[in-house]
């Protein structure tokens, strides 16, 4: 099993998602964040989940979908590195 690391950008994106949802539905916001965290944890046992991100092939970025969210991550050196969590409607290609 590999370890899970979150970049500061990924942690910020989780906080922003929580704040946005919590404006109208605090309980839903908490459940959503917990579910995203659980989905990311599943990568520790199955790091090949998700699909390759076709716009950033040199770094092997992958995307794992949870509902309407995309979890961008790398699997390298025995660790899963969560790069960010994005709403699927606003996820744009990395340049």
C-alpha positions, 0 to 999 in steps of 0.5 A: 500500500502506498501513502497519500500526500496532498499538495497545498493547492489540493488542500486549498481546493478542498476548502474552497469546495467546502465553503462554496457548498456550505453557503447553502448546505453545511451538512452536505458540504461536510459529507461531500468533503468526507466522500472526496477524502474517502475516494482519494484514500482508495488510491492507496490500495489501487493507485491505477484507478482513474484515467490518464489526463491526456493533456499532461502526459509527461508527468503521468497525471491521472484523474479519478472521478467522484460525482461531479468532481475530478481528483487530479493525482500522480503516483510516484516514488511509493506515494500518491500525490493529490494535485487538486480537486476540481468541479468537472464543469470547470476543469481545464487542461494544464498547459 
